[in-house]
């Protein structure tokens, strides 16, 4: 598994032979995963997944005052 770092924030990226691309997760937002055929695509997709998760949390009234350390 490879760490992708943006400042102190991390997402975890790893190759997925079955998919033929990469799987990426944001550990500070459990259940926030994505994938892409390339590293760039996977990272763009996880950014979108993080944003959607945060929007869902906010609309449910459960968004923490501490933003996740993903991106």
C-alpha positions as MATLAB code, in Angstrom:
seq = 'XXXXXXXXXXXXXXXXXXXXXXXXXXXXXXXXXXXXXXXXXXXXXXXXXXXXXXXXXXXXXXXXXXXXXXX';
ca = [
       0.000    0.000    0.000;
       1.334    3.417   -0.936;
       0.745    6.608    1.094;
      -0.164    9.684   -0.930;
       0.588   12.763    1.128;
      -0.803   16.288    0.731;
       0.646   18.208    3.646;
       0.021   16.029    6.702;
      -3.124   14.516    5.213;
      -3.109   11.003    3.806;
      -5.060    8.735    1.552;
      -3.973    5.181    0.905;
      -3.547    4.025   -2.667;
      -2.860    0.493   -3.805;
      -2.864   -1.377   -7.099;
      -5.811   -3.670   -7.708;
      -4.902   -6.441  -10.132;
      -8.498   -7.656  -10.413;
      -9.757   -4.182  -11.343;
      -6.676   -3.340  -13.394;
      -6.167    0.028  -11.742;
      -5.941    1.474   -8.248;
      -8.082    1.518   -5.121;
      -7.809    4.475   -2.748;
      -9.256    5.156    0.695;
      -9.412    7.973    3.209;
      -8.844    6.361    6.629;
     -10.124    9.356    8.596;
     -13.529    8.964    6.877;
     -14.367    5.273    7.333;
     -16.060    3.790    4.300;
     -14.741    6.473    1.935;
     -13.190    4.523   -0.932;
     -12.794    5.030   -4.644;
     -10.862    3.662   -7.589;
      -9.406    4.654  -10.916;
      -7.557    3.171  -13.850;
      -4.589    5.487  -13.195;
      -3.120    7.054  -10.054;
      -4.343   10.489  -11.177;
      -7.857    9.222  -11.826;
      -7.995    7.405   -8.471;
      -6.849   10.531   -6.605;
      -9.382   12.724   -8.417;
     -12.109   10.206   -7.613;
     -11.240   10.048   -3.898;
     -11.364   13.849   -3.722;
     -14.911   13.680   -5.073;
     -15.812   10.850   -2.672;
     -14.470   12.875    0.270;
     -16.474   15.929   -0.783;
     -19.676   13.887   -1.151;
     -19.135   12.233    2.230;
     -18.649   15.611    3.891;
     -21.769   16.987    2.196;
     -23.781   13.968    3.396;
     -22.448   14.402    6.926;
     -23.301   18.091    6.886;
     -26.854   17.526    5.638;
     -27.353   14.863    8.327;
     -26.035   17.290   10.939;
     -23.138   15.031   11.862;
     -20.217   16.883   10.322;
     -17.514   17.335   12.893;
     -15.921   20.699   13.496;
     -12.617   18.947   12.767;
     -12.252   18.288    9.071;
     -10.869   14.887    8.138;
      -7.190   14.589    7.404;
      -7.617   13.191    3.908;
      -6.812   15.876    1.452;
];
